[in-house]
Structure formats: structure tokens, C-alpha cells
Amino acid sequence: MKRSDIEATILLRNNTPLDIFYGLTPNEMDHLMYDTFEERSPIQFHPDISDATLDKIPFFRLAEAFVKVVQREKRMKLTPSGALQRKVLLELYSHGFATEWYIENDYFKVWQEHHWPQIGSARVTANMAGLVKLSKGKIVITAQGTMLLKAENRVELFKAIFRSYCLEFNWGFNDYYINYPVGQFGFGYSMYLMDRFGDKLLPSEFYSSAYLKAIPDLIDHFADEVYTSAESQFHDCYSLRTFERFLDWFGLVQIEKNPDGRTKPDSKLMRSALFDQIFVID
């Protein structure tokens, strides 16, 4: 076979939609996995994201409010252990942008960051996005943070926070599952699946199974235990990180809840209206 024929065969194979990727080609899948927000990726930010849309994104509102408090304080003092002071936690929680079930139901008070996973995550994400930094034991705003807090740069602020949360922040920061990026690696594929199938309620297992089908080696990081299988652990880890602490935190998914407001163990979910206002997926 001639070299040109081999190259043509490879090109055809890499640009042929595959059932295992639910219609994506290997090239498209590669862009989703490794260059999620670049020009050739099937995922793009919507060209016209309004202020009204941004106001509906819980985690963004919290991170934005945190950076604004840092700007106001100029040099934000921390506790001796390096945590946010209680008065800051109370102020941010009072906005109601991102509430926590255990706090709302009086299991915890807003005393420490670890009682409220969203705020610790927002703080780390803002730092990784270059919006704030630690200086001589205090948190200060950066030049980048000051610039992006200007009203005309609000969409870019959102993009910086979203990219940082997806690409830099460790999604395992708030859980006790394996220290491996299950859910975070290939998160763009989960967004693609949500765009394609999320117009109706489907069990979370549908998405975890489709994700594992595309990236089967991930199951090797789990092992059967006395009371639970490797597959069950994988599903729970993927669902927590992808749905409850990513898509739901950003308002991109609707998840079935119990009457008490907690997520059902066998919950079904679907794409939110906000999803299509923020992203365009080809």
C-alpha cells in the first residue's frame, strides 16, 4: 500500500463518526478531551451570554462575590490556620447564591470552610484563575482580577472561572473517592452527552455508562469491596463530581430531589435551560 493510501485511510478513520462516541469522530473526541475550549472543539461558549444569564449561575455568582469582597478588603485577613474568617463566610452565604443542604437543614453552621464545599472550591478556583493571590498571609486581588471585575468584562470573568474550575481545580477536593480525575478527565464529553440526550429525564447511570464506554480504563482504578462493586463506586464517584458538584453548581442540569431537597440515590436528570444560553455544541 502506498504511503498516500495509508495516510488517506488514517484520515478517513479519524474523521468517521463512531457509535462508541455517540456520533463523534476520533478527532472530535480528541479535541473534547484535550482542547475542550479551543477553536476546533465541538464545545464553544455562546457568542451572546447576557448579564441575566450570568446572574443565574450559582457557582459563578459565589466566586464573583468572593473576589469582590477581596477587592473591598484590599488585604483580606485569614484565621491562624489560613482559612476564611467566619464573618466573610456569613456574608457570602447570606447572598444565597450557592447554599448547602447540611447548612440549610441545621446540621452545620457557617463556621468553617469545610462545612460549605462551594466556598472552599470558589476560593481555590479564583486563585487558580489568577483573580486573587496570597500575599504575606493575606488574600489580595490581582491586576487580572481587578480588570475582570469591570462590568464590561463580566463574561470574560465567567469564562476564566469556568475554565479554571474545569481544567485546574481538582474535582476530588471535596470527596473521599480516589485521587484520580474521574469525571473531570473528559468532562467535555459529558457536556456533549448532556447536550445530545439531556432534553428528557434520564438516570445518571446512562451518562456514567456512556462515559465509561468511551474511557474504559477508568474502571481499573476501582476494586470490588465487601458491600459495593467497582462499577457502583465508579458510578457514584462520576455522578457526584460531574452532576452534583459541576453541572448542578453551574446551573447546567436539573436533578430530581427527594422531598427534603437531597439528591435521590437513583435520581434522573436533564439539561437545564441555562445550558443552551451558555454553550453551543456542534
C-alpha positions in Angstrom: 0.0 0.0 0.0 1.3 3.4 -0.9 2.1 6.0 1.8 -0.6 8.3 0.4 -3.2 5.4 0.7 -2.2 4.8 4.3 -2.5 8.5 5.1 -5.9 8.6 3.4 -7.1 5.6 5.4 -6.0 7.1 8.7 -7.6 10.4 7.8 -10.8 8.7 6.9 -10.8 6.7 10.1 -10.1 9.7 12.3 -13.0 11.6 10.7 -15.6 8.9 10.7 -18.3 9.1 13.4 -18.2 6.2 15.8 -21.1 4.6 17.7 -18.9 4.2 20.8 -18.6 8.1 20.9 -22.3 8.6 20.1 -21.6 10.2 16.7 -18.4 12.0 17.4 -15.3 11.2 15.3 -12.0 10.3 16.9 -10.7 13.7 16.0 -13.6 15.5 17.6 -13.3 13.3 20.7 -9.6 14.2 20.9 -10.5 17.9 20.8 -13.1 17.5 23.5 -10.7 15.6 25.8 -7.6 17.7 25.4 -8.5 21.0 23.9 -12.0 21.5 25.2 -12.4 25.2 24.8 -10.2 25.6 21.7 -11.4 26.6 18.2 -11.7 23.1 16.8 -13.6 21.7 19.8 -17.3 20.8 19.4 -17.9 22.9 22.6 -17.9 26.6 22.3 -19.1 29.4 24.6 -22.3 31.1 23.3 -21.4 34.3 21.5 -24.0 36.3 23.4 -24.1 35.5 27.1 -26.2 38.1 28.8 -25.9 39.5 32.3 -29.3 38.0 33.1 -27.8 34.6 32.2 -24.7 35.1 34.3 -26.9 36.1 37.3 -28.4 32.5 37.2 -25.1 30.7 37.6 -24.8 29.8 41.3 -21.0 29.0 41.5 -20.1 31.9 39.3 -22.1 34.3 41.5 -20.4 33.0 44.6 -16.9 33.2 43.1 -17.6 36.7 41.7 -18.9 37.8 45.2 -15.8 36.4 46.8 -13.4 38.3 44.5 -15.4 41.5 45.1 -15.0 41.1 48.9 -11.3 40.6 48.5 -11.2 43.8 46.4 -13.2 45.7 49.0 -11.0 44.5 51.9 -7.8 45.2 50.0 -5.8 42.8 52.2 -8.2 40.1 53.5 -7.1 38.7 56.8 -7.3 34.9 57.4 -7.6 32.8 60.5 -4.4 31.5 62.1 -4.9 28.2 60.2 -5.2 30.1 56.9 -8.9 29.8 56.4 -11.5 32.5 55.6 -12.9 34.3 58.7 -16.3 33.5 59.8 -17.7 37.0 59.1 -16.6 36.6 55.5 -18.3 33.1 55.3 -21.5 34.5 56.8 -21.6 37.5 54.4 -21.1 35.3 51.3 -23.6 32.7 52.4 -26.2 35.3 53.1 -26.4 36.1 49.4 -27.9 32.7 48.8 -26.0 32.1 45.6 -24.9 28.6 46.4 -26.5 27.0 49.5 -25.5 23.8 51.2 -28.2 21.2 52.2 -26.5 20.4 55.6 -26.4 24.1 56.5 -29.9 24.8 55.4 -31.2 21.9 57.5 -29.2 22.9 60.6 -26.7 20.0 60.6 -23.8 22.5 60.3 -23.4 26.2 60.9 -21.4 28.5 58.6 -18.4 28.4 60.8 -15.7 26.8 58.7 -15.0 26.4 55.0 -15.2 22.6 55.1 -18.8 22.9 56.2 -19.6 24.6 52.9 -17.8 22.9 50.0 -18.7 25.6 47.4 -16.8 28.4 49.1 -13.6 26.5 49.5 -13.9 25.5 45.9 -14.6 29.1 44.8 -11.6 30.4 46.7 -9.2 27.9 45.2 -10.7 28.4 41.7 -10.4 32.2 42.0 -6.7 31.8 43.0 -6.0 29.3 40.1 -7.7 31.7 37.7 -5.3 34.4 38.7 -8.0 36.6 40.2 -6.6 36.7 43.7 -3.4 35.6 45.4 -1.9 35.1 48.8 0.5 37.9 49.9 2.2 37.8 53.3 -0.5 35.7 54.8 -3.4 37.8 53.4 -5.6 37.4 50.2 -5.3 40.3 47.8 -6.8 40.9 44.4 -4.6 40.8 41.3 -4.4 43.1 38.4 -6.2 40.4 36.4 -8.9 40.2 39.0 -9.4 44.0 39.1 -9.7 44.1 35.3 -12.2 41.3 35.0 -14.4 42.7 37.8 -15.2 45.7 35.5 -18.8 45.4 34.3 -17.8 45.2 30.6 -15.6 42.2 31.3 -18.1 40.1 33.2 -18.4 37.4 30.5 -14.7 37.0 30.5 -14.7 36.7 34.2 -17.2 33.9 34.0 -15.1 32.1 31.3 -11.9 32.5 33.4 -13.7 30.9 36.4 -15.3 28.2 34.4 -12.1 27.2 32.6 -10.2 27.2 35.9 -12.8 25.1 37.6 -12.8 22.6 34.8 -9.1 22.5 33.9 -7.2 23.3 37.1 -9.3 22.8 40.2 -9.2 19.2 41.5 -12.7 17.9 41.4 -11.8 15.4 44.1 -11.0 18.2 46.5 -14.3 17.8 48.3 -14.8 14.0 48.3 -13.2 10.8 49.6 -13.1 8.9 46.3 -9.8 8.0 44.5 -7.4 10.8 43.8 -7.8 10.3 40.0 -9.7 12.7 37.7 -12.8 10.5 37.2 -15.4 12.8 35.7 -13.0 15.7 35.3 -11.0 14.0 32.6 -13.2 14.2 29.6 -15.7 16.5 31.2 -16.4 17.9 27.7 -17.7 14.6 26.6 -20.2 14.6 29.5 -21.3 18.0 28.3 -21.7 16.7 24.8 -23.8 13.8 26.1 -25.9 16.2 28.1 -26.4 18.3 25.0 -27.4 15.4 22.9 -29.6 13.4 25.3 -30.5 15.9 28.1 -33.8 17.1 26.6 -35.5 14.4 28.7 -35.1 12.9 32.1 -32.6 10.0 32.1 -31.0 8.1 35.0 -27.5 9.2 35.9 -26.3 5.7 35.1 -27.0 6.4 31.5 -24.3 9.0 31.4 -21.8 7.2 33.6 -22.1 4.1 31.4 -21.7 6.2 28.2 -18.6 7.9 29.7 -17.1 4.6 30.8 -17.8 3.1 27.4 -15.7 5.9 25.9 -12.9 5.7 28.5 -13.0 2.1 29.8 -9.6 2.1 31.5 -11.0 4.3 34.3 -12.7 1.3 35.9 -9.2 -0.1 36.6 -8.9 2.5 39.4 -11.7 0.9 41.4 -11.9 -2.5 43.1 -14.7 -4.6 44.4 -15.3 -4.3 48.1 -17.4 -6.3 50.6 -20.5 -4.1 50.2 -20.0 -2.5 46.9 -18.7 -3.3 43.4 -16.1 -1.4 41.4 -18.8 -0.4 38.9 -21.0 1.0 41.7 -18.1 3.0 43.1 -17.3 4.4 39.7 -20.9 5.4 39.1 -21.2 7.2 42.4 -17.8 9.0 42.0 -18.7 10.1 38.5 -22.2 11.2 39.4 -21.1 13.2 42.4 -18.3 15.0 40.6 -20.0 15.5 37.3 -23.6 16.3 38.2 -23.8 17.4 41.8 -20.6 19.4 42.0 -20.0 20.5 38.5 -23.1 20.8 36.3 -25.5 21.5 39.1 -23.2 24.0 40.8 -23.1 25.9 37.5 -26.9 25.6 37.0 -26.5 23.5 33.8 -28.6 20.5 34.9 -31.8 19.7 36.7 -31.6 16.8 39.1 -34.5 15.0 40.8 -34.6 15.7 44.5 -36.3 14.0 47.5 -39.0 16.0 49.3 -36.3 17.1 51.8 -34.2 18.6 49.0 -31.5 15.9 48.9 -30.5 14.3 45.6 -32.1 10.9 45.2 -29.7 7.9 45.0 -31.4 6.8 41.8 -32.0 10.3 40.5 -32.9 11.2 37.0 -31.7 14.4 35.4 -31.9 16.6 32.3 -30.3 19.6 30.8 -31.3 23.0 32.1 -32.5 25.9 30.0 -29.3 27.7 31.1 -27.1 25.2 29.3 -28.2 26.4 25.9 -27.7 30.0 26.9 -24.1 29.5 27.8 -22.8 26.9 25.3 -23.1 26.0 21.7 -22.2 22.3 20.9 -21.8 21.2 17.3 
